[in-house]
Amino acid sequence: MKCDPQVREPRSQVVFRHTAAALRCSGLTMQVLATAIADRYQEMVAPGERIVEFHVGTTADSIVRAHKANLQLVTRFLAGTVKLPADLEEAWVQALPEPHRADCERELAQRYGFLGARTPEHSGQACALGTAMVSIEFGQLLQHIAGVMADGTVTASDLDNLNRAMKEADDLVAVVTSLKASVVDSVAAIKQASNVVPHKRGANS
């Protein structure tokens, strides 16, 4: 018996959906976005490996023309006139402002079955920040759960809070995972530095 294939939203549409949210909900403009994408792409991809040829200016006038040309390129990608190449995806996502960048990165990672947790930084400051983020995400999750349970019933009117709660739950899992990884790395570093060897009890102990 054959199973019906599950058609999923293309990765490019995931990126464009989060891009639309960033343009709608933040101070991001298309020109700023296009310039940021072009800059990140040129920083990340070697000239000989580039599929997209973004424009670069060397004088005031040529820089203005380059920005306009790059805006047209990005607009064509968003409109679907030109397909988003795979090697542009990373630079595009990194050009998004937070929290839209993190949301997009997490959703793309989840398509492969990963949690979408960030790799932890190895510092006490990073641990403190991770602890704060756990508290923030947990509080935001409780806020939406409380909104659902306020009247003691769960109905269609609670869909918005339920969807937001699911997002906050994903965010919470991600920051907890990152914090745990940071703690594990710290413990390993301390043991290595102090050459701590677990004591094994002998038969006569």
One Martini backbone bead per residue (centre of mass of N, CA, C, O) as a GRO file, in nm:
protein
  205
    1MET     BB    1   0.093   0.039   0.025
    2LYS     BB    2   0.057   0.363  -0.058
    3CYS     BB    3   0.165   0.669   0.036
    4ASP     BB    4   0.092   0.979   0.061
    5PRO     BB    5   0.243   1.251  -0.016
    6GLN     BB    6   0.401   1.511   0.166
    7VAL     BB    7   0.338   1.832   0.115
    8ARG     BB    8   0.564   2.098   0.139
    9GLU     BB    9   0.689   2.377   0.218
   10PRO     BB   10   0.913   2.554   0.093
   11ARG     BB   11   1.193   2.698   0.206
   12SER     BB   12   1.152   2.973   0.067
   13GLN     BB   13   0.870   3.024   0.202
   14VAL     BB   14   0.971   3.037   0.487
   15VAL     BB   15   1.155   3.279   0.446
   16PHE     BB   16   0.932   3.473   0.330
   17ARG     BB   17   0.744   3.467   0.574
   18HIS     BB   18   0.950   3.592   0.775
   19THR     BB   19   1.001   3.843   0.608
   20ALA     BB   20   0.715   3.956   0.614
   21ALA     BB   21   0.705   3.983   0.923
   22ALA     BB   22   0.943   4.182   0.946
   23LEU     BB   23   0.818   4.405   0.765
   24ARG     BB   24   0.550   4.431   0.940
   25CYS     BB   25   0.685   4.435   1.263
   26SER     BB   26   0.913   4.627   1.173
   27GLY     BB   27   1.163   4.865   1.054
   28LEU     BB   28   1.189   4.715   0.803
   29THR     BB   29   1.315   4.742   0.477
   30MET     BB   30   1.380   4.660   0.159
   31GLN     BB   31   1.649   4.811   0.134
   32VAL     BB   32   1.782   4.707   0.391
   33LEU     BB   33   1.756   4.410   0.323
   34ALA     BB   34   1.909   4.404   0.054
   35THR     BB   35   2.178   4.509   0.167
   36ALA     BB   36   2.221   4.287   0.380
   37ILE     BB   37   2.222   4.047   0.189
   38ALA     BB   38   2.455   4.135   0.008
   39ASP     BB   39   2.670   4.159   0.229
   40ARG     BB   40   2.655   3.868   0.342
   41TYR     BB   41   2.708   3.716   0.078
   42GLN     BB   42   2.991   3.848   0.019
   43GLU     BB   43   3.116   3.742   0.291
   44MET     BB   44   3.045   3.416   0.257
   45VAL     BB   45   3.100   3.415  -0.060
   46ALA     BB   46   3.291   3.337  -0.299
   47PRO     BB   47   3.326   3.468  -0.603
   48GLY     BB   48   3.345   3.180  -0.760
   49GLU     BB   49   3.058   3.075  -0.600
   50ARG     BB   50   2.859   3.269  -0.716
   51ILE     BB   51   2.525   3.309  -0.836
   52VAL     BB   52   2.485   3.589  -0.726
   53GLU     BB   53   2.499   3.930  -0.864
   54PHE     BB   54   2.583   4.168  -0.684
   55HIS     BB   55   2.611   4.502  -0.632
   56VAL     BB   56   2.893   4.741  -0.651
   57GLY     BB   57   3.015   5.038  -0.513
   58THR     BB   58   3.267   5.325  -0.528
   59THR     BB   59   3.063   5.550  -0.542
   60ALA     BB   60   2.802   5.734  -0.467
   61ASP     BB   61   2.642   5.674  -0.728
   62SER     BB   62   2.705   5.364  -0.750
   63ILE     BB   63   2.581   5.287  -0.477
   64VAL     BB   64   2.293   5.369  -0.540
   65ARG     BB   65   2.264   5.180  -0.787
   66ALA     BB   66   2.325   4.918  -0.635
   67HIS     BB   67   2.089   4.929  -0.436
   68LYS     BB   68   1.867   4.925  -0.652
   69ALA     BB   69   1.949   4.659  -0.788
   70ASN     BB   70   1.928   4.481  -0.531
   71LEU     BB   71   1.632   4.533  -0.483
   72GLN     BB   72   1.534   4.399  -0.744
   73LEU     BB   73   1.642   4.118  -0.683
   74VAL     BB   74   1.486   4.066  -0.417
   75THR     BB   75   1.203   4.116  -0.533
   76ARG     BB   76   1.212   3.876  -0.735
   77PHE     BB   77   1.227   3.658  -0.523
   78LEU     BB   78   0.966   3.727  -0.363
   79ALA     BB   79   0.779   3.705  -0.632
   80GLY     BB   80   0.900   3.443  -0.804
   81THR     BB   81   1.065   3.508  -1.065
   82VAL     BB   82   1.301   3.398  -0.883
   83LYS     BB   83   1.476   3.154  -0.756
   84LEU     BB   84   1.603   3.051  -0.460
   85PRO     BB   85   1.910   2.995  -0.382
   86ALA     BB   86   2.082   2.804  -0.162
   87ASP     BB   87   2.337   3.011  -0.117
   88LEU     BB   88   2.130   3.251  -0.003
   89GLU     BB   89   1.979   3.169   0.254
   90GLU     BB   90   2.173   3.236   0.489
   91ALA     BB   91   2.204   3.539   0.433
   92TRP     BB   92   1.906   3.609   0.449
   93VAL     BB   93   1.848   3.518   0.740
   94GLN     BB   94   2.078   3.697   0.872
   95ALA     BB   95   1.927   3.973   0.778
   96LEU     BB   96   1.734   3.932   0.990
   97PRO     BB   97   1.563   4.028   1.249
   98GLU     BB   98   1.491   4.018   1.562
   99PRO     BB   99   1.310   3.718   1.598
  100HIS     BB  100   1.299   3.621   1.293
  101ARG     BB  101   1.559   3.469   1.262
  102ALA     BB  102   1.519   3.251   1.481
  103ASP     BB  103   1.249   3.143   1.374
  104CYS     BB  104   1.359   3.054   1.099
  105GLU     BB  105   1.589   2.869   1.190
  106ARG     BB  106   1.409   2.676   1.353
  107GLU     BB  107   1.220   2.582   1.124
  108LEU     BB  108   1.442   2.470   0.939
  109ALA     BB  109   1.554   2.263   1.143
  110GLN     BB  110   1.280   2.102   1.194
  111ARG     BB  111   1.271   1.969   0.907
  112TYR     BB  112   1.515   1.765   1.025
  113GLY     BB  113   1.452   1.721   1.351
  114PHE     BB  114   1.541   1.968   1.496
  115LEU     BB  115   1.530   2.212   1.750
  116GLY     BB  116   1.698   2.491   1.714
  117ALA     BB  117   1.951   2.523   1.881
  118ARG     BB  118   2.196   2.703   2.001
  119THR     BB  119   2.518   2.746   2.018
  120PRO     BB  120   2.710   2.777   2.278
  121GLU     BB  121   2.876   2.985   2.482
  122HIS     BB  122   3.202   3.012   2.653
  123SER     BB  123   3.055   3.166   2.927
  124GLY     BB  124   2.927   3.321   3.197
  125GLN     BB  125   2.752   3.521   3.041
  126ALA     BB  126   2.602   3.309   2.871
  127CYS     BB  127   2.467   3.166   3.112
  128ALA     BB  128   2.312   3.410   3.216
  129LEU     BB  129   2.156   3.459   2.954
  130GLY     BB  130   2.023   3.180   2.939
  131THR     BB  131   1.865   3.204   3.204
  132ALA     BB  132   1.701   3.451   3.121
  133MET     BB  133   1.566   3.323   2.868
  134VAL     BB  134   1.412   3.106   3.017
  135SER     BB  135   1.237   3.298   3.185
  136ILE     BB  136   1.107   3.448   2.949
  137GLU     BB  137   0.984   3.207   2.792
  138PHE     BB  138   0.818   3.095   3.029
  139GLY     BB  139   0.646   3.349   3.075
  140GLN     BB  140   0.521   3.356   2.787
  141LEU     BB  141   0.386   3.084   2.801
  142LEU     BB  142   0.204   3.138   3.050
  143GLN     BB  143   0.048   3.373   2.929
  144HIS     BB  144  -0.099   3.202   2.706
  145ILE     BB  145  -0.219   2.985   2.889
  146ALA     BB  146  -0.385   3.180   3.062
  147GLY     BB  147  -0.562   3.280   2.826
  148VAL     BB  148  -0.695   3.002   2.778
  149MET     BB  149  -0.783   2.948   3.103
  150ALA     BB  150  -0.963   3.186   3.202
  151ASP     BB  151  -1.264   3.033   3.133
  152GLY     BB  152  -1.218   2.699   3.140
  153THR     BB  153  -1.198   2.694   2.820
  154VAL     BB  154  -1.165   2.542   2.485
  155THR     BB  155  -1.165   2.735   2.191
  156ALA     BB  156  -1.151   2.903   1.897
  157SER     BB  157  -1.067   3.171   2.052
  158ASP     BB  158  -0.775   3.023   2.140
  159LEU     BB  159  -0.585   2.992   1.891
  160ASP     BB  160  -0.384   3.219   1.925
  161ASN     BB  161  -0.271   3.130   2.203
  162LEU     BB  162  -0.192   2.843   2.113
  163ASN     BB  163   0.010   2.920   1.894
  164ARG     BB  164   0.190   3.090   2.081
  165ALA     BB  165   0.252   2.862   2.280
  166MET     BB  166   0.401   2.679   2.080
  167LYS     BB  167   0.626   2.877   2.018
  168GLU     BB  168   0.725   2.917   2.311
  169ALA     BB  169   0.793   2.620   2.355
  170ASP     BB  170   1.014   2.607   2.141
  171ASP     BB  171   1.187   2.831   2.262
  172LEU     BB  172   1.232   2.695   2.537
  173VAL     BB  173   1.370   2.438   2.439
  174ALA     BB  174   1.607   2.580   2.302
  175VAL     BB  175   1.726   2.736   2.553
  176VAL     BB  176   1.761   2.488   2.733
  177THR     BB  177   1.952   2.333   2.547
  178SER     BB  178   2.173   2.549   2.541
  179LEU     BB  179   2.220   2.562   2.846
  180LYS     BB  180   2.298   2.268   2.888
  181ALA     BB  181   2.543   2.272   2.697
  182SER     BB  182   2.695   2.487   2.860
  183VAL     BB  183   2.718   2.325   3.120
  184VAL     BB  184   2.862   2.077   3.008
  185ASP     BB  185   3.110   2.233   2.904
  186SER     BB  186   3.196   2.346   3.179
  187VAL     BB  187   3.243   2.078   3.321
  188ALA     BB  188   3.454   1.970   3.123
  189ALA     BB  189   3.658   2.202   3.156
  190ILE     BB  190   3.708   2.168   3.461
  191LYS     BB  191   3.806   1.872   3.454
  192GLN     BB  192   4.043   1.919   3.261
  193ALA     BB  193   4.193   2.138   3.432
  194SER     BB  194   4.190   1.940   3.709
  195ASN     BB  195   4.206   1.635   3.662
  196VAL     BB  196   3.946   1.478   3.719
  197VAL     BB  197   3.903   1.164   3.889
  198PRO     BB  198   3.707   0.925   3.950
  199HIS     BB  199   3.639   0.747   4.231
  200LYS     BB  200   3.726   0.413   4.304
  201ARG     BB  201   3.607   0.158   4.477
  202GLY     BB  202   3.726  -0.082   4.649
  203ALA     BB  203   3.691  -0.392   4.780
  204ASN     BB  204   3.799  -0.276   5.083
  205SER     BB  205   3.611  -0.011   5.132
   0.00000   0.00000   0.00000
